[in-house]
Amino acid sequence: MNEKLKNYELLGKLCNLNGLSGEEDEVRDFIQSEIESLCDEIIVDNLGNLLAHKKGRKTPPKTVMFQAHMDETGYYVKSIDDDGGLRIDSIGVSPNVTPGKTVYVKATAGDEPKLIKGVIGVCPIHLASNSSEVPPIKSLCVDIGAKKKEEAEGKVCLGDSVYFNGEFGEFGDFIKAKAIDDRAGCFAMIRLIKTDLEYDTWFAFTVQEETGCRGSRAAAHRIRPDISFTLEGTTAADIGGVEDDGKVCILGNGVAVSFMDRSTVYNPRFIKAVTDIANEAGVKWQIKTFVSGGNDAGNIQRSADGTLVCTLSIPVRYLHSRISVCAPQDTDSMFDFCKAVSASMEKLFGIN
């Protein structure tokens, strides 16, 4: 890893791990190995959430939680053609970023699972009936170099996972990788766990966000937080061809704070209080200006007795595709924001 990315080596390791929704074991095991010696309690629940509790200098009057999801988008194998092609279905991936992409298939038909290379095949453009249309996912298949069905079946089982081939690395002034959403959030939480905390805090590394925010619901019911921060990745849309009023947030301008999305209306007094803390600490942040999507905060807000929630998002270009792009300083901004509110949590306890 070059000198420029040295401070983000842990983020690189996280992004290079594979963990589709429902198969986050590799990511969870790595995170647990990073934090277990620093935490006072570690729980892996029945869904696969990793819940960690770390004591601080004080016991807070309310339960505090930071949360990020471990899973990533990709595909799974649903059938095998006679010619050895693997038919796939999507886990959180739009068809328009699917054709022609290189992938790794987690092939489990052998004695031990192994990653094999593949490419998502598409009809040659000069033979397509309508070259302007995005082909549906059902018309695509993964070519692993097999000549017939039996050869492919000797390597791959139905239900095997298919991951983007998106190696972490430098991209001009930015970082490129698969799974920045939401390994950047996991990265910030690990960094926070490695600091001395002012207050006892729960950390929830959750599963299956990309398939309906499932893990966060179970985590919130178990921990019953009064205050929770969801750390996420969000579409930046700060690229050519997007009008200014369509730009959600800008790479390099700091972590994005949401006031509303499709699953959550955030408490304005709470958001003002947390952003005031960030301002006092000199943290660079920006407003997420577009109301769209949703995330785990929606489930957490409505779980148990109800929770005050705040979503902090890393601006990401080309979200849910083979290569996502973010600004390294925005990952620092997310951590700095979390560290500031963690150290000044008493300013939030009286809000309801």
C-alpha positions in Angstrom: 0.0 0.0 0.0 1.4 3.4 -1.0 2.2 6.1 1.6 -0.9 8.1 0.7 -3.2 5.3 1.7 -1.3 4.2 4.8 -3.7 5.7 7.2 -6.6 3.9 5.4 -5.0 0.4 5.4 -7.7 -0.9 7.7 -10.5 0.5 5.4 -8.8 -1.2 2.5 -8.8 -4.5 4.4 -12.5 -4.1 5.2 -13.5 -3.2 1.6 -11.6 -6.2 0.1 -13.4 -8.6 2.3 -16.5 -10.3 0.9 -19.9 -10.3 2.7 -23.1 -10.3 0.8 -26.4 -9.9 2.7 -26.8 -13.0 4.8 -23.2 -14.1 4.4 -21.3 -11.5 6.4 -19.2 -14.1 8.3 -15.8 -13.1 6.8 -16.4 -9.4 7.6 -17.8 -10.1 11.1 -14.8 -12.4 12.0 -12.3 -9.8 10.9 -14.0 -7.0 12.9 -14.3 -9.1 15.9 -10.6 -9.9 15.8 -9.9 -6.1 15.7 -12.1 -5.1 18.6 -12.7 -8.0 21.0 -9.7 -7.2 23.3 -10.9 -3.7 23.6 -14.5 -4.4 24.5 -16.2 -5.5 27.7 -18.9 -7.6 26.0 -19.2 -9.2 22.6 -22.4 -10.8 21.3 -23.1 -12.5 18.0 -26.9 -12.8 17.7 -28.9 -15.4 15.8 -29.1 -13.1 12.7 -25.3 -12.6 12.7 -25.1 -9.1 14.1 -21.9 -8.3 16.0 -22.8 -6.3 19.1 -20.0 -4.9 21.2 -20.1 -3.0 24.4 -17.3 -0.8 25.7 -17.2 0.9 29.0 -16.2 4.5 29.2 -15.3 6.8 32.1 -18.9 7.2 33.0 -22.2 5.3 32.9 -24.7 7.4 30.9 -28.3 7.9 32.0 -29.4 6.8 28.5 -28.3 3.9 26.3 -26.0 5.1 23.5 -25.4 3.1 20.2 -23.4 3.5 17.1 -24.4 1.3 14.1 -23.1 0.4 10.7 -23.9 -2.5 8.4 -21.4 -5.1 7.3 -23.1 -6.4 4.1 -22.5 -5.4 0.5 -24.3 -5.6 -2.7 -23.7 -8.4 -5.4 -25.5 -11.4 -6.8 -26.2 -15.0 -6.2 -26.3 -18.0 -8.6 -29.9 -19.1 -9.2 -29.4 -21.7 -12.1 -26.8 -23.1 -14.4 -27.2 -23.2 -18.2 -26.4 -26.2 -20.4 -23.4 -24.3 -21.8 -22.0 -23.7 -18.3 -23.2 -20.1 -17.8 -24.3 -19.1 -14.4 -27.7 -17.3 -14.2 -27.8 -14.8 -11.4 -30.1 -12.6 -9.4 -29.3 -9.3 -7.8 -28.8 -8.4 -4.2 -29.1 -4.7 -4.2 -27.5 -4.1 -7.6 -29.2 -2.2 -10.4 -29.2 -3.9 -13.9 -27.6 -0.9 -15.4 -24.3 -1.5 -13.6 -24.3 -5.2 -14.2 -23.3 -6.1 -17.9 -19.7 -6.8 -18.7 -18.4 -6.5 -15.1 -15.7 -8.8 -13.8 -16.7 -10.7 -10.6 -15.6 -13.4 -8.2 -17.8 -16.4 -7.6 -17.5 -18.0 -4.2 -17.6 -21.6 -5.5 -18.6 -24.1 -2.9 -19.0 -27.4 -4.9 -15.4 -28.5 -4.2 -13.9 -29.8 -0.9 -13.4 -26.2 0.3 -15.0 -22.9 -1.0 -12.8 -20.9 -3.3 -13.1 -17.7 -5.3 -13.1 -18.2 -9.1 -13.0 -15.4 -11.7 -15.9 -14.6 -14.0 -17.4 -12.0 -16.2 -21.1 -11.0 -16.5 -21.9 -11.8 -20.1 -24.1 -9.6 -22.3 -25.1 -9.9 -26.0 -22.6 -8.0 -28.2 -23.8 -4.5 -28.7 -23.9 -4.8 -32.6 -26.2 -7.8 -32.3 -28.6 -6.3 -29.7 -32.1 -5.5 -31.0 -32.1 -2.2 -29.1 -28.7 -1.1 -28.0 -30.1 1.8 -25.8 -32.0 -0.6 -23.5 -30.5 -1.9 -20.3 -30.7 -5.7 -20.5 -32.8 -7.3 -17.7 -30.9 -9.3 -15.1 -32.6 -12.5 -16.2 -30.9 -12.2 -19.6 -27.4 -12.1 -18.2 -25.1 -14.8 -16.9 -21.7 -15.2 -15.4 -19.1 -16.8 -17.7 -16.5 -18.7 -15.6 -14.9 -20.4 -18.6 -16.9 -23.6 -18.3 -17.8 -25.4 -21.5 -20.8 -27.3 -20.3 -23.2 -27.5 -17.3 -21.5 -30.5 -15.7 -18.2 -28.7 -15.7 -19.7 -25.6 -14.0 -21.6 -27.9 -11.5 -18.2 -29.4 -10.5 -17.3 -25.9 -9.1 -20.4 -23.9 -8.3 -23.6 -24.7 -6.3 -26.9 -22.9 -6.7 -27.0 -20.1 -4.1 -23.3 -19.4 -4.3 -22.4 -15.7 -3.9 -21.1 -13.5 -6.7 -19.0 -10.5 -5.7 -17.7 -7.5 -7.6 -14.0 -7.6 -8.4 -13.1 -4.1 -7.1 -9.7 -3.9 -5.5 -9.1 -1.1 -3.0 -6.7 1.6 -4.1 -5.8 5.2 -5.0 -7.9 7.0 -7.5 -6.4 10.5 -8.0 -7.1 12.3 -4.8 -9.8 9.8 -3.9 -10.1 6.1 -2.8 -11.8 3.5 -5.0 -13.1 0.1 -3.9 -16.1 -2.1 -3.8 -18.2 -2.1 -0.6 -17.3 1.4 0.6 -21.0 1.4 1.5 -20.7 0.5 4.3 -17.3 -0.6 5.3 -16.5 3.1 5.7 -19.0 3.1 8.6 -17.5 0.0 10.1 -14.1 1.6 9.8 -15.2 4.7 11.7 -16.7 2.5 14.5 -13.6 0.5 14.9 -11.5 3.7 15.1 -13.9 5.0 17.8 -13.7 1.7 19.8 -9.9 2.1 19.8 -10.2 5.5 21.6 -10.9 6.2 25.3 -14.6 6.7 25.6 -16.3 9.2 27.9 -19.4 7.1 28.3 -20.3 3.4 28.1 -21.3 2.8 24.5 -22.8 0.0 22.4 -21.5 -0.7 18.8 -23.7 -2.7 16.4 -22.2 -4.1 13.3 -25.3 -5.3 11.6 -26.3 -7.6 8.7 -28.7 -7.5 5.7 -29.1 -3.8 5.3 -29.1 -4.1 1.6 -32.0 -6.5 1.6 -34.4 -4.6 3.9 -32.5 -3.3 6.9 -33.1 -6.5 8.8 -30.2 -6.8 11.1 -30.6 -3.3 12.6 -34.2 -4.2 13.8 -33.0 -7.1 15.8 -30.0 -5.2 17.2 -32.1 -2.3 18.3 -34.7 -4.5 20.0 -31.9 -6.2 21.9 -29.9 -3.1 22.9 -32.9 -0.7 23.2 -30.9 2.4 22.6 -32.2 5.9 23.5 -29.7 7.6 21.2 -28.2 6.0 18.1 -25.9 7.1 15.3 -26.2 5.2 11.9 -23.0 5.5 9.9 -23.6 5.0 6.2 -22.6 5.6 2.6 -24.8 7.7 0.4 -24.9 8.6 -3.3 -23.0 11.8 -3.9 -24.2 12.5 -7.5 -21.6 15.2 -7.8 -20.5 14.3 -11.3 -20.9 15.7 -14.8 -24.4 15.7 -16.2 -26.1 16.2 -12.8 -27.6 19.7 -12.3 -26.6 21.5 -9.1 -30.0 20.9 -7.5 -29.5 17.1 -8.1 -26.2 16.9 -6.3 -26.9 15.1 -3.0 -23.5 15.9 -1.4 -20.0 16.6 -2.5 -16.9 14.4 -2.2 -14.4 16.2 0.1 -16.9 18.4 1.8 -17.1 16.2 4.9 -19.6 13.7 6.2 -23.2 14.3 5.2 -25.9 14.8 7.8 -29.5 13.9 7.0 -32.6 15.8 8.0 -35.1 13.5 6.3 -35.1 10.4 4.0 -37.7 7.9 2.8 -37.6 6.0 6.1 -36.9 8.6 8.7 -37.9 12.1 9.7 -35.1 13.1 12.1 -35.8 15.1 15.3 -34.7 18.6 14.4 -33.7 19.5 18.0 -31.5 16.4 18.1 -29.9 17.1 14.8 -29.2 20.7 15.8 -27.6 19.6 19.0 -25.3 17.1 17.3 -24.2 19.5 14.6 -23.6 22.2 17.2 -21.2 19.7 18.9 -19.5 19.1 15.6 -19.2 22.8 14.9 -17.6 23.4 18.3 -15.1 20.7 17.6 -14.2 22.1 14.2 -15.5 19.1 12.3 -16.2 19.5 8.6 -19.7 18.3 7.6 -22.3 19.0 5.0 -26.1 18.7 4.6 -27.5 15.8 2.6 -29.6 18.0 0.3 -31.8 15.3 -1.4 -34.6 13.4 0.2 -34.2 9.9 -1.1 -33.6 6.3 0.0 -33.5 5.0 3.5 -31.3 3.1 5.9 -31.1 1.3 9.2 -31.9 4.5 11.1 -35.6 4.0 10.1 -35.8 0.7 11.9 -33.8 1.8 14.9 -36.0 4.9 15.3 -39.2 2.8 15.5 -37.8 0.0 17.6 -38.4 -0.8 21.3 -39.4 2.5 23.1 -38.3 4.7 20.2 -34.9 6.1 19.6 -33.4 9.5 18.8 -31.4 8.8 15.6 -28.9 10.6 13.5 -27.5 9.4 10.1 -24.0 10.3 9.1 -23.1 9.4 5.6 -19.9 9.2 3.5 -20.5 10.7 0.1 -19.9 7.9 -2.5 -19.8 8.1 -6.3 -21.1 5.0 -8.2 -22.7 3.5 -5.2 -23.6 -0.2 -5.4 -21.4 -0.9 -8.4 -18.1 -2.6 -9.1 -16.0 0.4 -8.2 -17.2 3.1 -5.7 -15.2 6.2 -5.0 -14.9 8.4 -1.9 -12.7 11.0 -0.5 -10.4 9.8 2.3 -10.8 13.0 4.3 -14.6 12.3 4.4 -13.9 9.1 6.3 -11.8 11.2 8.8 -14.7 13.6 9.0 -17.1 10.8 9.9 -14.8 9.6 12.7 -14.1 13.1 14.0 -17.9 13.8 14.1 -18.5 10.5 16.0 -15.6 11.2 18.4 -16.9 14.7 19.1 -20.5 13.7 20.0 -19.2 10.7 21.9 -17.1 13.1 24.1 -20.0 15.5 24.6 -22.9 13.1 24.9 -24.2 14.9 28.1 -25.5 17.7 25.7 -27.9 15.2 24.1 -29.3 13.4 27.2 -32.1 15.9 27.8 -33.5 15.9 24.3 -36.7 13.9 23.6 
